[in-house]
Amino acid sequence: MNTQPTIGWIGTGRMGSQLVLRLLKAGFDVTVYNRTASKAKPLVDAGAGQVERPVDLADRDIVFSMVSAPRDLEQVMTGEGGLLTDPDHAPRLIADSSTVSIDASEKLRAAAAERGTELLATPVSGNPAVIAAGKLSVAVSGPQAAYEEALPVLEHFGQKVTYVGEGEVARLVKIAHNIFLGVVTQSMAEITVLAEKGGVRRQDLLDFLNDSVMGSVFTRYKTPALVNLDFTPTFTQVLLQKDFDLGLAASHELGVPMPVASMTRNIVAQEVGNGNTEDDFATLIRTVADGAGLKLIPEDASVSNGLEPQG
């Protein structure tokens, strides 16, 4: 007898599709919904079911959601045909991995509670390549019992699941994480351009940095983009600006000055205003180089992203 929960999944973009594949490989019964239905075809080919509306997932035990913005989350949950609009059925548990504000999360929790459904906030750290390498991390907040129910599923997402408390606190953890993401990338861009203008190859600087006490999984992961100027999107400036805005709104509400985050947010907003909306946010290095009067050329070097299996 199969005792695994049935899984619904809303949002099969770059991240969601990779996570669904991991669950399918682990033997879970997964049915998906995506606004553009054709984008879910590879998942159907891999064994997933597919529905036309989020509400058609209401009979699933656990429904995961991963969408781009608060308005999208509201639409798939309580809008026309939304998950929580079936008068007769509702999932036991919703686990939402969208990056949204605490206020938006509280509204969803209240709407779910009216249907007798628990909500977990389950934001993640990583991107499709990180998922494929099995190194995704998950922060979780919400009822402890709901966390324990979802944990056997969440453990298939990647390397680490961290329960951070009740309510919406995982949203704040993810917002803080993404502010750090942007600030670190801007700093990497600045020091890399500084070194190159002084005669140091980008590859050499970052090779040293990554093997120093300042190196990290993230600095290694971003190295190929900065060295070879490959800006295939993993996370865009538009999404980064959204997260900076969420973070700075929280900092204002909580009375925490964040001058470095504020300055970086303005740089990102200028990028978006100039039309840089599709490339990866590592294009921050181009803006720094332009300001320094430096023409960047791909180094076409073979550099590790730090995600390859070791040994």
C-alpha positions in Angstrom: 0.0 0.0 0.0 1.4 3.4 -1.0 1.4 5.7 2.0 3.1 8.6 0.3 0.9 11.8 0.1 -0.4 12.8 -3.3 1.2 15.9 -4.6 -0.1 18.9 -6.5 2.2 21.5 -8.0 1.4 25.0 -9.2 4.0 26.8 -11.3 6.4 24.7 -13.4 8.9 27.3 -14.4 12.6 26.8 -14.4 12.7 26.0 -10.7 9.4 24.3 -10.3 9.9 21.9 -13.2 13.3 20.7 -11.8 11.7 20.1 -8.3 8.8 18.2 -9.8 11.3 15.9 -11.7 13.0 15.2 -8.4 9.7 14.2 -6.8 8.7 12.0 -9.8 12.1 10.3 -9.6 11.5 9.6 -5.9 8.2 7.9 -6.8 5.7 10.5 -5.7 2.3 10.8 -7.5 2.5 14.4 -8.8 -0.1 16.4 -10.8 0.8 19.8 -12.1 -0.8 23.1 -13.2 1.0 25.8 -15.2 -0.6 28.9 -16.7 1.0 28.1 -20.0 0.0 24.4 -20.2 2.5 23.5 -23.0 5.5 24.3 -20.7 4.5 21.4 -18.5 4.7 18.8 -21.3 8.2 17.5 -20.4 6.8 16.8 -16.9 3.8 14.9 -18.3 6.2 13.0 -20.5 8.1 12.1 -17.3 5.0 10.8 -15.6 3.2 13.7 -14.0 -0.5 14.3 -14.3 -1.7 17.7 -15.6 -4.8 19.8 -14.9 -6.3 22.8 -16.5 -7.0 24.8 -13.4 -5.5 25.1 -9.9 -8.8 24.1 -8.3 -8.5 20.7 -10.0 -5.7 20.0 -7.5 -7.9 20.5 -4.5 -8.2 16.8 -3.9 -4.4 16.4 -3.5 -2.9 15.9 0.0 -0.1 18.5 -0.3 0.0 21.2 -3.0 3.2 23.1 -3.6 3.2 26.5 -5.3 6.0 28.5 -6.8 5.0 31.6 -8.7 6.7 34.9 -9.5 4.7 37.6 -7.7 2.0 38.2 -5.0 -0.7 38.9 -7.6 0.0 35.5 -9.3 -0.1 33.7 -5.9 -3.5 35.3 -5.1 -4.8 34.4 -8.5 -3.9 30.7 -8.3 -5.1 30.4 -4.8 -8.3 32.5 -4.5 -9.0 33.9 -7.9 -11.3 32.3 -10.5 -10.5 28.6 -10.6 -8.1 29.0 -7.7 -7.0 26.1 -5.5 -9.1 27.2 -2.6 -12.3 27.8 -4.5 -13.8 24.3 -4.5 -16.6 24.2 -2.0 -16.2 20.5 -1.4 -12.5 19.8 -1.4 -9.3 21.4 -0.2 -5.8 20.0 0.3 -4.6 19.2 3.8 -1.5 21.4 3.3 -0.2 24.1 1.0 3.6 24.6 0.9 4.3 27.9 -0.9 7.8 28.6 -2.2 7.1 31.9 -3.9 9.1 35.0 -2.8 6.3 37.2 -1.4 5.8 39.7 1.4 4.8 38.7 4.9 1.5 40.5 4.4 0.7 38.5 1.2 1.7 35.3 3.1 -0.6 36.2 6.0 -3.5 36.7 3.7 -2.9 33.3 2.1 -2.7 31.7 5.5 -6.1 33.2 6.5 -7.7 32.1 3.2 -6.3 28.6 3.7 -7.5 28.4 7.3 -11.0 29.1 6.2 -10.9 25.9 4.2 -9.2 23.9 7.0 -5.9 23.9 5.1 -2.5 24.4 6.8 0.1 26.7 5.1 3.8 26.3 5.2 6.1 29.0 3.8 8.8 27.1 2.1 11.2 29.5 0.2 14.3 28.0 -1.3 17.9 29.0 -2.0 19.2 28.0 -5.4 18.4 27.8 -9.1 17.9 25.0 -11.6 21.6 24.1 -11.7 21.7 23.9 -7.9 18.6 21.7 -7.9 20.1 19.4 -10.4 23.3 19.1 -8.3 21.1 18.2 -5.2 22.3 21.3 -3.3 19.1 23.2 -2.9 18.3 24.5 0.6 14.8 25.2 2.0 13.6 27.4 4.9 10.3 26.5 6.4 7.9 28.3 8.7 4.4 27.5 9.9 2.8 24.9 12.2 5.3 22.4 13.5 3.0 19.5 12.9 2.5 20.6 9.2 6.3 20.9 8.9 6.8 17.3 10.1 4.1 16.1 7.7 5.8 17.8 4.7 9.4 17.0 5.7 9.6 13.6 4.0 8.7 15.4 0.7 10.8 18.5 1.2 13.9 16.3 1.9 13.8 15.3 -1.8 14.3 19.0 -2.8 18.0 19.1 -2.0 20.6 19.0 0.8 19.0 20.9 3.7 15.6 21.8 5.1 15.7 24.2 8.0 12.6 24.9 10.2 12.8 28.6 11.3 9.7 29.0 13.3 5.9 29.7 13.2 4.0 32.0 11.0 5.6 33.9 8.1 9.2 34.1 9.4 10.6 32.0 6.5 9.5 34.8 4.1 11.8 37.2 6.0 14.6 34.7 5.9 14.2 34.4 2.1 14.0 38.2 1.6 17.2 38.7 3.7 18.8 35.9 1.6 18.0 37.6 -1.7 19.2 41.0 -0.5 22.5 39.4 0.4 22.5 37.7 -3.0 22.3 41.1 -4.7 24.8 42.9 -2.5 27.4 40.2 -2.8 27.0 40.1 -6.6 27.4 43.9 -6.8 30.5 43.7 -4.6 32.0 40.8 -6.7 31.4 43.0 -9.8 33.1 46.0 -8.3 36.2 44.1 -7.1 36.5 42.1 -10.3 36.5 45.3 -12.4 38.9 47.0 -10.0 41.4 44.1 -10.3 41.0 43.8 -14.1 41.6 47.5 -14.7 44.8 47.1 -12.6 46.0 44.2 -14.8 44.6 41.1 -13.1 42.6 38.6 -15.2 39.1 38.0 -13.8 39.7 34.3 -13.7 42.8 34.7 -11.5 41.1 37.1 -9.1 38.1 34.8 -8.6 40.2 31.7 -8.4 42.1 33.3 -5.5 38.9 34.6 -3.9 37.1 31.3 -4.1 39.9 29.4 -2.4 40.2 32.1 0.3 38.2 32.4 3.5 35.9 34.8 1.6 35.0 32.2 -1.0 31.6 30.5 -0.9 29.3 28.2 -2.8 27.7 31.3 -4.3 31.0 33.1 -5.3 32.1 29.8 -7.0 28.7 29.5 -8.8 28.8 33.0 -10.2 32.5 32.8 -11.3 31.8 31.4 -14.8 29.3 34.2 -15.6 31.8 36.9 -14.5 34.8 35.3 -16.2 33.1 34.3 -19.5 30.3 36.9 -19.6 27.7 34.2 -20.0 24.5 35.9 -18.8 22.0 33.1 -19.5 19.4 34.0 -16.9 19.2 32.1 -13.6 17.6 35.2 -11.9 16.8 38.5 -13.5 17.3 42.1 -12.5 13.5 42.4 -12.4 13.1 39.7 -9.8 16.0 41.0 -7.9 14.5 44.5 -7.7 11.2 43.0 -6.5 13.1 41.3 -3.7 15.1 44.4 -2.7 11.8 46.3 -2.5 10.3 43.6 -0.3 13.4 43.7 1.9 13.5 47.5 2.2 9.8 47.6 3.0 10.5 45.2 5.9 13.5 47.2 7.0 11.4 50.3 7.2 8.7 48.5 9.1 11.1 47.0 11.6 13.3 50.1 11.9 16.5 48.6 10.5 18.8 51.0 8.5 20.1 49.2 5.4 22.2 51.8 3.4 24.2 49.2 1.4 21.0 47.4 0.4 19.4 50.7 -0.5 22.3 51.7 -2.8 22.4 48.3 -4.5 18.6 48.4 -5.0 19.0 51.7 -6.9 21.7 50.3 -9.1 19.4 47.3 -9.9 16.4 49.6 -10.5 18.5 51.6 -13.0 19.4 48.4 -14.8 15.7 47.5 -15.1 14.9 51.0 -16.2 17.5 50.8 -19.0 15.8 47.7 -20.3 18.0 45.0 -18.8 15.1 42.7 -17.9 15.9 39.3 -19.5 19.6 38.6 -18.8 21.0 37.2 -15.6 21.6 39.7 -12.8 25.4 39.1 -13.1 25.2 41.7 -15.8 25.8 44.1 -12.9 29.5 43.7 -13.9 28.9 45.4 -17.2 27.5 48.5 -15.5 30.5 48.7 -13.2 32.9 48.2 -16.1 31.1 50.9 -18.2 31.5 53.3 -15.3 35.2 52.5 -15.1 35.8 52.9 -18.8 36.7 49.2 -19.2 35.6 47.1 -22.1 34.9 43.6 -21.0 35.9 40.6 -23.2 34.9 37.0 -22.4 38.0 35.1 -21.2 36.7 31.8 -22.6 38.2 30.0 -19.6 37.3 26.6 -18.3 36.2 27.4 -14.7 34.2 25.4 -12.3 30.8 26.6 -10.9 31.4 24.6 -7.7 28.5 22.3 -8.3 30.2 19.4 -10.0 30.5 16.2 -8.0 33.8 16.0 -6.1 36.2 13.1 -6.4 
